[in-house]
Amino acid sequence: MKVPEKYEAIKFLEGKRVYLRPIENEDLDLFYAKALWDKEVRRLTGTQVVFSRLGVQKWFENISEDSSRVDIIIFCRKMINLLEI
């Protein structure tokens, strides 16, 4: 999906170096690669399960339809990318 030129992400909390915003479908591959396979993230969260990309995609679909929750992602301003945890 192409993001319109005037698109501006919803930002919940902004600092000089990072900001928090809701997870979007376009974040799936980055989230899967950076958050779920990073050894340090897995250690800190106690994650022992191995996730498939399809499983993560289904999870993304479920959370996007659940109005009772807000899932956020940390972004670094300089890199305009998912902050490496």
PDB file as gemmi writes it, atoms N, CA and C in Angstrom:
CRYST1    1.000    1.000    1.000  90.00  90.00  90.00 P 1                      
ATOM      1  N   MET A   1       0.848  -1.176   0.000  1.00  0.00           N  
ATOM      2  CA  MET A   1       0.000   0.000   0.000  1.00  0.00           C  
ATOM      3  C   MET A   1       0.894   1.239   0.000  1.00  0.00           C  
ATOM      4  N   LYS A   2       0.653   2.128  -0.926  1.00  0.00           N  
ATOM      5  CA  LYS A   2       1.427   3.365  -1.013  1.00  0.00           C  
ATOM      6  C   LYS A   2       0.834   4.401  -0.063  1.00  0.00           C  
ATOM      7  N   VAL A   3       1.698   5.042   0.698  1.00  0.00           N  
ATOM      8  CA  VAL A   3       1.261   6.058   1.655  1.00  0.00           C  
ATOM      9  C   VAL A   3       1.156   7.396   0.930  1.00  0.00           C  
ATOM     10  N   PRO A   4      -0.002   8.085   1.072  1.00  0.00           N  
ATOM     11  CA  PRO A   4      -0.147   9.396   0.418  1.00  0.00           C  
ATOM     12  C   PRO A   4       0.927  10.364   0.903  1.00  0.00           C  
ATOM     13  N   GLU A   5       1.313  11.298   0.032  1.00  0.00           N  
ATOM     14  CA  GLU A   5       2.366  12.260   0.367  1.00  0.00           C  
ATOM     15  C   GLU A   5       2.059  13.056   1.624  1.00  0.00           C  
ATOM     16  N   LYS A   6       0.804  13.408   1.845  1.00  0.00           N  
ATOM     17  CA  LYS A   6       0.441  14.238   2.982  1.00  0.00           C  
ATOM     18  C   LYS A   6       0.096  13.405   4.215  1.00  0.00           C  
ATOM     19  N   TYR A   7       0.333  12.096   4.163  1.00  0.00           N  
ATOM     20  CA  TYR A   7       0.054  11.221   5.294  1.00  0.00           C  
ATOM     21  C   TYR A   7       0.942  11.584   6.477  1.00  0.00           C  
ATOM     22  N   GLU A   8       0.338  11.710   7.641  1.00  0.00           N  
ATOM     23  CA  GLU A   8       1.116  11.951   8.851  1.00  0.00           C  
ATOM     24  C   GLU A   8       0.651  10.951   9.893  1.00  0.00           C  
ATOM     25  N   ALA A   9       1.582  10.195  10.427  1.00  0.00           N  
ATOM     26  CA  ALA A   9       1.256   9.172  11.412  1.00  0.00           C  
ATOM     27  C   ALA A   9       0.657   9.794  12.664  1.00  0.00           C  
ATOM     28  N   ILE A  10      -0.280   9.080  13.278  1.00  0.00           N  
ATOM     29  CA  ILE A  10      -0.816   9.480  14.564  1.00  0.00           C  
ATOM     30  C   ILE A  10       0.284   9.226  15.578  1.00  0.00           C  
ATOM     31  N   LYS A  11       0.607  10.213  16.373  1.00  0.00           N  
ATOM     32  CA  LYS A  11       1.660  10.069  17.374  1.00  0.00           C  
ATOM     33  C   LYS A  11       1.061  10.285  18.757  1.00  0.00           C  
ATOM     34  N   PHE A  12       1.264   9.299  19.645  1.00  0.00           N  
ATOM     35  CA  PHE A  12       0.709   9.384  20.990  1.00  0.00           C  
ATOM     36  C   PHE A  12       1.614  10.133  21.950  1.00  0.00           C  
ATOM     37  N   LEU A  13       2.872   9.878  21.871  1.00  0.00           N  
ATOM     38  CA  LEU A  13       3.826  10.484  22.776  1.00  0.00           C  
ATOM     39  C   LEU A  13       5.060  10.825  21.969  1.00  0.00           C  
ATOM     40  N   GLU A  14       5.496  12.078  22.044  1.00  0.00           N  
ATOM     41  CA  GLU A  14       6.634  12.515  21.244  1.00  0.00           C  
ATOM     42  C   GLU A  14       7.738  13.051  22.134  1.00  0.00           C  
ATOM     43  N   GLY A  15       8.953  12.665  21.819  1.00  0.00           N  
ATOM     44  CA  GLY A  15      10.130  13.191  22.476  1.00  0.00           C  
ATOM     45  C   GLY A  15      11.068  13.740  21.417  1.00  0.00           C  
ATOM     46  N   LYS A  16      12.234  14.182  21.825  1.00  0.00           N  
ATOM     47  CA  LYS A  16      13.193  14.725  20.867  1.00  0.00           C  
ATOM     48  C   LYS A  16      13.738  13.655  19.935  1.00  0.00           C  
ATOM     49  N   ARG A  17      13.884  12.430  20.442  1.00  0.00           N  
ATOM     50  CA  ARG A  17      14.510  11.370  19.644  1.00  0.00           C  
ATOM     51  C   ARG A  17      13.552  10.277  19.189  1.00  0.00           C  
ATOM     52  N   VAL A  18      12.465  10.063  19.910  1.00  0.00           N  
ATOM     53  CA  VAL A  18      11.540   8.977  19.576  1.00  0.00           C  
ATOM     54  C   VAL A  18      10.100   9.447  19.683  1.00  0.00           C  
ATOM     55  N   TYR A  19       9.206   8.672  19.077  1.00  0.00           N  
ATOM     56  CA  TYR A  19       7.774   8.882  19.271  1.00  0.00           C  
ATOM     57  C   TYR A  19       7.070   7.535  19.233  1.00  0.00           C  
ATOM     58  N   LEU A  20       5.885   7.480  19.830  1.00  0.00           N  
ATOM     59  CA  LEU A  20       5.071   6.274  19.856  1.00  0.00           C  
ATOM     60  C   LEU A  20       3.881   6.482  18.942  1.00  0.00           C  
ATOM     61  N   ARG A  21       3.564   5.445  18.184  1.00  0.00           N  
ATOM     62  CA  ARG A  21       2.379   5.510  17.323  1.00  0.00           C  
ATOM     63  C   ARG A  21       1.759   4.127  17.215  1.00  0.00           C  
ATOM     64  N   PRO A  22       0.485   4.057  16.814  1.00  0.00           N  
ATOM     65  CA  PRO A  22      -0.162   2.760  16.678  1.00  0.00           C  
ATOM     66  C   PRO A  22       0.536   1.897  15.611  1.00  0.00           C  
ATOM     67  N   ILE A  23       0.529   0.588  15.833  1.00  0.00           N  
ATOM     68  CA  ILE A  23       1.052  -0.350  14.837  1.00  0.00           C  
ATOM     69  C   ILE A  23       0.125  -0.321  13.630  1.00  0.00           C  
ATOM     70  N   GLU A  24       0.708  -0.323  12.447  1.00  0.00           N  
ATOM     71  CA  GLU A  24      -0.061  -0.330  11.201  1.00  0.00           C  
ATOM     72  C   GLU A  24       0.310  -1.577  10.397  1.00  0.00           C  
ATOM     73  N   ASN A  25      -0.541  -1.966   9.472  1.00  0.00           N  
ATOM     74  CA  ASN A  25      -0.286  -3.152   8.653  1.00  0.00           C  
ATOM     75  C   ASN A  25       1.056  -3.074   7.933  1.00  0.00           C  
ATOM     76  N   GLU A  26       1.482  -1.881   7.563  1.00  0.00           N  
ATOM     77  CA  GLU A  26       2.746  -1.707   6.849  1.00  0.00           C  
ATOM     78  C   GLU A  26       3.951  -2.043   7.733  1.00  0.00           C  
ATOM     79  N   ASP A  27       3.730  -2.173   9.040  1.00  0.00           N  
ATOM     80  CA  ASP A  27       4.808  -2.483   9.978  1.00  0.00           C  
ATOM     81  C   ASP A  27       5.068  -3.984  10.110  1.00  0.00           C  
ATOM     82  N   LEU A  28       4.246  -4.806   9.505  1.00  0.00           N  
ATOM     83  CA  LEU A  28       4.306  -6.251   9.711  1.00  0.00           C  
ATOM     84  C   LEU A  28       5.693  -6.847   9.482  1.00  0.00           C  
ATOM     85  N   ASP A  29       6.280  -6.624   8.330  1.00  0.00           N  
ATOM     86  CA  ASP A  29       7.572  -7.240   8.027  1.00  0.00           C  
ATOM     87  C   ASP A  29       8.674  -6.732   8.947  1.00  0.00           C  
ATOM     88  N   LEU A  30       8.672  -5.452   9.204  1.00  0.00           N  
ATOM     89  CA  LEU A  30       9.666  -4.867  10.083  1.00  0.00           C  
ATOM     90  C   LEU A  30       9.512  -5.396  11.504  1.00  0.00           C  
ATOM     91  N   PHE A  31       8.284  -5.457  11.987  1.00  0.00           N  
ATOM     92  CA  PHE A  31       8.004  -5.970  13.321  1.00  0.00           C  
ATOM     93  C   PHE A  31       8.427  -7.433  13.435  1.00  0.00           C  
ATOM     94  N   TYR A  32       8.087  -8.214  12.423  1.00  0.00           N  
ATOM     95  CA  TYR A  32       8.431  -9.640  12.428  1.00  0.00           C  
ATOM     96  C   TYR A  32       9.941  -9.832  12.471  1.00  0.00           C  
ATOM     97  N   ALA A  33      10.657  -9.104  11.647  1.00  0.00           N  
ATOM     98  CA  ALA A  33      12.111  -9.276  11.556  1.00  0.00           C  
ATOM     99  C   ALA A  33      12.851  -8.675  12.748  1.00  0.00           C  
ATOM    100  N   LYS A  34      12.468  -7.493  13.173  1.00  0.00           N  
ATOM    101  CA  LYS A  34      13.224  -6.767  14.200  1.00  0.00           C  
ATOM    102  C   LYS A  34      12.804  -7.127  15.621  1.00  0.00           C  
ATOM    103  N   ALA A  35      11.526  -7.282  15.861  1.00  0.00           N  
ATOM    104  CA  ALA A  35      11.071  -7.494  17.234  1.00  0.00           C  
ATOM    105  C   ALA A  35      10.990  -8.967  17.620  1.00  0.00           C  
ATOM    106  N   LEU A  36      10.514  -9.807  16.723  1.00  0.00           N  
ATOM    107  CA  LEU A  36      10.262 -11.193  17.103  1.00  0.00           C  
ATOM    108  C   LEU A  36      11.460 -12.114  16.959  1.00  0.00           C  
ATOM    109  N   TRP A  37      12.472 -11.707  16.232  1.00  0.00           N  
ATOM    110  CA  TRP A  37      13.642 -12.563  16.053  1.00  0.00           C  
ATOM    111  C   TRP A  37      14.888 -11.998  16.719  1.00  0.00           C  
ATOM    112  N   ASP A  38      14.775 -10.858  17.357  1.00  0.00           N  
ATOM    113  CA  ASP A  38      15.910 -10.268  18.054  1.00  0.00           C  
ATOM    114  C   ASP A  38      16.134 -11.031  19.369  1.00  0.00           C  
ATOM    115  N   LYS A  39      17.349 -11.536  19.573  1.00  0.00           N  
ATOM    116  CA  LYS A  39      17.656 -12.351  20.754  1.00  0.00           C  
ATOM    117  C   LYS A  39      17.421 -11.591  22.057  1.00  0.00           C  
ATOM    118  N   GLU A  40      17.803 -10.333  22.088  1.00  0.00           N  
ATOM    119  CA  GLU A  40      17.649  -9.541  23.306  1.00  0.00           C  
ATOM    120  C   GLU A  40      16.169  -9.287  23.618  1.00  0.00           C  
ATOM    121  N   VAL A  41      15.376  -9.000  22.602  1.00  0.00           N  
ATOM    122  CA  VAL A  41      13.932  -8.797  22.809  1.00  0.00           C  
ATOM    123  C   VAL A  41      13.308 -10.084  23.329  1.00  0.00           C  
ATOM    124  N   ARG A  42      13.669 -11.193  22.736  1.00  0.00           N  
ATOM    125  CA  ARG A  42      13.122 -12.479  23.170  1.00  0.00           C  
ATOM    126  C   ARG A  42      13.519 -12.776  24.618  1.00  0.00           C  
ATOM    127  N   ARG A  43      14.756 -12.453  24.975  1.00  0.00           N  
ATOM    128  CA  ARG A  43      15.212 -12.686  26.342  1.00  0.00           C  
ATOM    129  C   ARG A  43      14.453 -11.790  27.326  1.00  0.00           C  
ATOM    130  N   LEU A  44      14.329 -10.510  27.003  1.00  0.00           N  
ATOM    131  CA  LEU A  44      13.687  -9.560  27.910  1.00  0.00           C  
ATOM    132  C   LEU A  44      12.190  -9.798  28.063  1.00  0.00           C  
ATOM    133  N   THR A  45      11.542 -10.315  27.026  1.00  0.00           N  
ATOM    134  CA  THR A  45      10.104 -10.568  27.097  1.00  0.00           C  
ATOM    135  C   THR A  45       9.778 -11.987  27.536  1.00  0.00           C  
ATOM    136  N   GLY A  46      10.793 -12.834  27.610  1.00  0.00           N  
ATOM    137  CA  GLY A  46      10.555 -14.226  27.990  1.00  0.00           C  
ATOM    138  C   GLY A  46       9.918 -15.042  26.886  1.00  0.00           C  
ATOM    139  N   THR A  47       9.987 -14.540  25.661  1.00  0.00           N  
ATOM    140  CA  THR A  47       9.374 -15.229  24.528  1.00  0.00           C  
ATOM    141  C   THR A  47      10.128 -16.509  24.215  1.00  0.00           C  
ATOM    142  N   GLN A  48       9.397 -17.620  24.188  1.00  0.00           N  
ATOM    143  CA  GLN A  48       9.996 -18.904  23.854  1.00  0.00           C  
ATOM    144  C   GLN A  48       9.384 -19.511  22.600  1.00  0.00           C  
ATOM    145  N   VAL A  49       8.237 -19.014  22.211  1.00  0.00           N  
ATOM    146  CA  VAL A  49       7.524 -19.522  21.040  1.00  0.00           C  
ATOM    147  C   VAL A  49       8.180 -18.998  19.770  1.00  0.00           C  
ATOM    148  N   VAL A  50       8.227 -19.837  18.743  1.00  0.00           N  
ATOM    149  CA  VAL A  50       8.710 -19.404  17.431  1.00  0.00           C  
ATOM    150  C   VAL A  50       7.482 -19.010  16.625  1.00  0.00           C  
ATOM    151  N   PHE A  51       7.481 -17.772  16.139  1.00  0.00           N  
ATOM    152  CA  PHE A  51       6.333 -17.251  15.405  1.00  0.00           C  
ATOM    153  C   PHE A  51       6.555 -17.370  13.904  1.00  0.00           C  
ATOM    154  N   SER A  52       5.496 -17.751  13.189  1.00  0.00           N  
ATOM    155  CA  SER A  52       5.552 -17.737  11.728  1.00  0.00           C  
ATOM    156  C   SER A  52       5.081 -16.372  11.254  1.00  0.00           C  
ATOM    157  N   ARG A  53       5.470 -16.001  10.050  1.00  0.00           N  
ATOM    158  CA  ARG A  53       5.017 -14.715   9.520  1.00  0.00           C  
ATOM    159  C   ARG A  53       3.496 -14.713   9.368  1.00  0.00           C  
ATOM    160  N   LEU A  54       2.934 -15.833   8.939  1.00  0.00           N  
ATOM    161  CA  LEU A  54       1.486 -15.928   8.778  1.00  0.00           C  
ATOM    162  C   LEU A  54       0.781 -15.757  10.128  1.00  0.00           C  
ATOM    163  N   GLY A  55       1.333 -16.352  11.176  1.00  0.00           N  
ATOM    164  CA  GLY A  55       0.756 -16.198  12.512  1.00  0.00           C  
ATOM    165  C   GLY A  55       0.781 -14.755  12.978  1.00  0.00           C  
ATOM    166  N   VAL A  56       1.872 -14.068  12.707  1.00  0.00           N  
ATOM    167  CA  VAL A  56       1.989 -12.659  13.087  1.00  0.00           C  
ATOM    168  C   VAL A  56       1.010 -11.817  12.260  1.00  0.00           C  
ATOM    169  N   GLN A  57       0.860 -12.158  10.988  1.00  0.00           N  
ATOM    170  CA  GLN A  57      -0.090 -11.437  10.130  1.00  0.00           C  
ATOM    171  C   GLN A  57      -1.509 -11.588  10.679  1.00  0.00           C  
ATOM    172  N   LYS A  58      -1.882 -12.784  11.102  1.00  0.00           N  
ATOM    173  CA  LYS A  58      -3.216 -12.998  11.679  1.00  0.00           C  
ATOM    174  C   LYS A  58      -3.374 -12.203  12.979  1.00  0.00           C  
ATOM    175  N   TRP A  59      -2.304 -12.149  13.779  1.00  0.00           N  
ATOM    176  CA  TRP A  59      -2.344 -11.376  15.015  1.00  0.00           C  
ATOM    177  C   TRP A  59      -2.558  -9.902  14.695  1.00  0.00           C  
ATOM    178  N   PHE A  60      -1.826  -9.386  13.695  1.00  0.00           N  
ATOM    179  CA  PHE A  60      -2.000  -7.993  13.268  1.00  0.00           C  
ATOM    180  C   PHE A  60      -3.451  -7.739  12.872  1.00  0.00           C  
ATOM    181  N   GLU A  61      -4.042  -8.648  12.119  1.00  0.00           N  
ATOM    182  CA  GLU A  61      -5.428  -8.492  11.673  1.00  0.00           C  
ATOM    183  C   GLU A  61      -6.376  -8.471  12.868  1.00  0.00           C  
ATOM    184  N   ASN A  62      -6.143  -9.347  13.839  1.00  0.00           N  
ATOM    185  CA  ASN A  62      -7.008  -9.407  15.024  1.00  0.00           C  
ATOM    186  C   ASN A  62      -6.912  -8.140  15.856  1.00  0.00           C  
ATOM    187  N   ILE A  63      -5.703  -7.647  16.095  1.00  0.00           N  
ATOM    188  CA  ILE A  63      -5.581  -6.452  16.941  1.00  0.00           C  
ATOM    189  C   ILE A  63      -6.124  -5.214  16.248  1.00  0.00           C  
ATOM    190  N   SER A  64      -6.055  -5.189  14.914  1.00  0.00           N  
ATOM    191  CA  SER A  64      -6.565  -4.012  14.206  1.00  0.00           C  
ATOM    192  C   SER A  64      -8.088  -3.930  14.273  1.00  0.00           C  
ATOM    193  N   GLU A  65      -8.746  -5.056  14.542  1.00  0.00           N  
ATOM    194  CA  GLU A  65     -10.206  -5.085  14.633  1.00  0.00           C  
ATOM    195  C   GLU A  65     -10.704  -4.957  16.065  1.00  0.00           C  
ATOM    196  N   ASP A  66      -9.812  -4.967  17.036  1.00  0.00           N  
ATOM    197  CA  ASP A  66     -10.190  -4.916  18.445  1.00  0.00           C  
ATOM    198  C   ASP A  66     -10.140  -3.476  18.952  1.00  0.00           C  
ATOM    199  N   SER A  67     -11.308  -2.879  19.134  1.00  0.00           N  
ATOM    200  CA  SER A  67     -11.378  -1.471  19.538  1.00  0.00           C  
ATOM    201  C   SER A  67     -11.077  -1.273  21.027  1.00  0.00           C  
ATOM    202  N   SER A  68     -10.895  -2.357  21.766  1.00  0.00           N  
ATOM    203  CA  SER A  68     -10.634  -2.223  23.198  1.00  0.00           C  
ATOM    204  C   SER A  68      -9.145  -2.109  23.519  1.00  0.00           C  
ATOM    205  N   ARG A  69      -8.294  -2.130  22.493  1.00  0.00           N  
ATOM    206  CA  ARG A  69      -6.853  -2.072  22.735  1.00  0.00           C  
ATOM    207  C   ARG A  69      -6.153  -1.133  21.769  1.00  0.00           C  
ATOM    208  N   VAL A  70      -4.996  -0.667  22.191  1.00  0.00           N  
ATOM    209  CA  VAL A  70      -4.133   0.147  21.334  1.00  0.00           C  
ATOM    210  C   VAL A  70      -2.735  -0.443  21.453  1.00  0.00           C  
ATOM    211  N   ASP A  71      -2.200  -0.897  20.344  1.00  0.00           N  
ATOM    212  CA  ASP A  71      -0.849  -1.447  20.314  1.00  0.00           C  
ATOM    213  C   ASP A  71       0.050  -0.415  19.655  1.00  0.00           C  
ATOM    214  N   ILE A  72       1.136  -0.082  20.331  1.00  0.00           N  
ATOM    215  CA  ILE A  72       1.998   0.985  19.836  1.00  0.00           C  
ATOM    216  C   ILE A  72       3.373   0.457  19.470  1.00  0.00           C  
ATOM    217  N   ILE A  73       4.071   1.242  18.700  1.00  0.00           N  
ATOM    218  CA  ILE A  73       5.411   0.916  18.245  1.00  0.00           C  
ATOM    219  C   ILE A  73       6.300   2.129  18.503  1.00  0.00           C  
ATOM    220  N   ILE A  74       7.555   1.890  18.810  1.00  0.00           N  
ATOM    221  CA  ILE A  74       8.502   2.972  19.099  1.00  0.00           C  
ATOM    222  C   ILE A  74       9.291   3.290  17.831  1.00  0.00           C  
ATOM    223  N   PHE A  75       9.291   4.552  17.433  1.00  0.00           N  
ATOM    224  CA  PHE A  75      10.036   4.976  16.256  1.00  0.00           C  
ATOM    225  C   PHE A  75      11.095   5.996  16.637  1.00  0.00           C  
ATOM    226  N   CYS A  76      12.211   5.920  15.959  1.00  0.00           N  
ATOM    227  CA  CYS A  76      13.303   6.859  16.140  1.00  0.00           C  
ATOM    228  C   CYS A  76      13.161   7.954  15.078  1.00  0.00           C  
ATOM    229  N   ARG A  77      13.193   9.206  15.476  1.00  0.00           N  
ATOM    230  CA  ARG A  77      12.996  10.314  14.533  1.00  0.00           C  
ATOM    231  C   ARG A  77      14.056  10.378  13.437  1.00  0.00           C  
ATOM    232  N   LYS A  78      15.342  10.247  13.792  1.00  0.00           N  
ATOM    233  CA  LYS A  78      16.400  10.389  12.803  1.00  0.00           C  
ATOM    234  C   LYS A  78      16.360   9.308  11.741  1.00  0.00           C  
ATOM    235  N   MET A  79      16.097   8.079  12.161  1.00  0.00           N  
ATOM    236  CA  MET A  79      16.110   6.958  11.234  1.00  0.00           C  
ATOM    237  C   MET A  79      14.782   6.782  10.520  1.00  0.00           C  
ATOM    238  N   ILE A  80      13.711   7.331  11.107  1.00  0.00           N  
ATOM    239  CA  ILE A  80      12.348   7.124  10.618  1.00  0.00           C  
ATOM    240  C   ILE A  80      12.129   5.625  10.414  1.00  0.00           C  
ATOM    241  N   ASN A  81      12.388   4.904  11.461  1.00  0.00           N  
ATOM    242  CA  ASN A  81      12.362   3.461  11.395  1.00  0.00           C  
ATOM    243  C   ASN A  81      12.031   2.936  12.793  1.00  0.00           C  
ATOM    244  N   LEU A  82      11.696   1.681  12.852  1.00  0.00           N  
ATOM    245  CA  LEU A  82      11.432   1.039  14.122  1.00  0.00           C  
ATOM    246  C   LEU A  82      12.675   1.093  14.984  1.00  0.00           C  
ATOM    247  N   LEU A  83      12.521   1.571  16.191  1.00  0.00           N  
ATOM    248  CA  LEU A  83      13.654   1.672  17.099  1.00  0.00           C  
ATOM    249  C   LEU A  83      14.127   0.270  17.453  1.00  0.00           C  
ATOM    250  N   GLU A  84      15.392   0.029  17.300  1.00  0.00           N  
ATOM    251  CA  GLU A  84      15.935  -1.265  17.656  1.00  0.00           C  
ATOM    252  C   GLU A  84      15.940  -1.387  19.156  1.00  0.00           C  
ATOM    253  N   ILE A  85      15.308  -2.395  19.642  1.00  0.00           N  
ATOM    254  CA  ILE A  85      15.134  -2.587  21.073  1.00  0.00           C  
ATOM    255  C   ILE A  85      16.322  -3.326  21.652  1.00  0.00           C  
TER     256      ILE A  85                                                      
END                                                                             
